[in-house]
Amino acid sequence: MWPGQGTKPVGNLPSMSKPEDGSWSGLSNTEHALLELMSAALKADERAAQELCRRWMRRPPTASGHAVALRAELRALLTASPERSPLRGGAAPTDDWEPPAVADLPRDPDTNQTLLRLGGPPAVSGPVLDEFCRAQVDRIVAERPLRERLMEVGLQPSRSVLLSGPPGVGKSMTAAYIAEQMKQPLLVVDLASVMSSYLGRTGRNLRAALDYASKTECVLFIDEFDALAKRRDDSTDIGELKRLVNVLLLELDRWPAGSFLVAATNHLDLVDTAIARRFDVKIEMRMPERELRQNLLTQIPVIAAGDVGTEFVSLLALATEGASHSDIVKLVNGLARAAIIEDGNLKAFPKRIAEHAMAALREQSVTDTETRSQIIRLAHQSLGYSQRKIAGILGVSHPTVSRALASREK
């Protein structure tokens, strides 16, 4: 039971000045004291006081029947608190809100290098994700305006997400997309600056970066997370990484509900299990399937600029089996550059796409008749290749090409 709970005045607290409008009437002395404490604290240590408000909103420190009224008053105090920060439970930032200045970012005391850097917006229109990953990301974004409502019913809003998957599947782009959708700047932990050869300095740098981000209106992104959160049962570790894990465990436990942390790793198996469990959401991102690859291709700007037809896009989607999102974008941009260097424009771009796809699918076309027929029709109808040339590219006989074209005509 809390000190002073009930109808008697609270021990050493100063006398209470109740609002003149009588809005606190009907509450116990304990509840009056809590409200006054919050009112005073919000003028001094905003972050700590707001977190205390939210904790009491989820679980009011009273045994009386006025929990609903107490939650409402705490919420009102949060709304009226001065210099209210969106990331600490306030409303979404306005359009004229500006990100923190680079000069204010925390620095390594020895090298004077900034421990954080400002991230940019996602390329194109954001990451191309499969249906399951997209639903999880959209749910994270949709939670942000509903944080206070969630806390009113005793639910903790999501504060962190751990993205895992092979390189190039869009983890960094997803972090940038989340920040953009939340209308908050992206701060990226600079591992090269955080990691130090001095004993204990890496842990202090990491704590400084996390502490700054938790008090600042931002989405914090830590890439290569396994470098900091390595499993503590690794026999090759000399002890420094164990201290980093302890720092991360502490910071994740007390991470404010209004802030958001995004971590990404290519090696989830290397991340300490205790840290992985502390993330509110975990999303595993996989290599794109054929349908997703085709969707990605249509969103690459140079595909539209080069007036590349759907048949070429479909063929390239088929030919990029096992490629990551990043690999596909680099391949397409490389083919476009080659076309411009050769001809000064993108007129030959579709042809280069088809030639690359045909070469990549040569082995598959020997055994996969459907793929072979698709390539043959495209090369003959859209590129104007002769049957003999098509046969030479695919490594099949001339009659095989003839039969494929004849079956299509029927």
Secondary structure, 3 states (H helix, E strand, C coil): CCCCCCCCCCCCCCCCCCCCCCCCCCCCHHHHHHHHHHHHHCCCCHHHHHHHHHHHHHCCCCCCCCHHHHHHHHHHHHHHCCCCCHHHCCCCCCCCCCCCCHHHCCECCCCCCECEEEECCCCCCCCCCCHHHHHHHHHHHHHHHHHHHHHHCCCCCCCEEEEECCCCCCHHHHHHHHHHHCCCCEEEECHHHHCCCCCCHHHHHHHHHHHHHHCCCCEEEECCHHHCCECCCCCCCCCHHHHHHHHHHHHHHCCCCCCEEEEEECCHHHECHHHHHHCCEEEECCCCCHHHHHHHHHCCHHHHHCCCCHHHHHHHHHHCCCCCHHHHHHHHHHHHHHHHHHHCCCCCHHHHHHHHHHHHCHHHHHHCHHHHHHHHHHHHHCCCCCHHHHHHHHCCCHHHHHHHHHHHHC
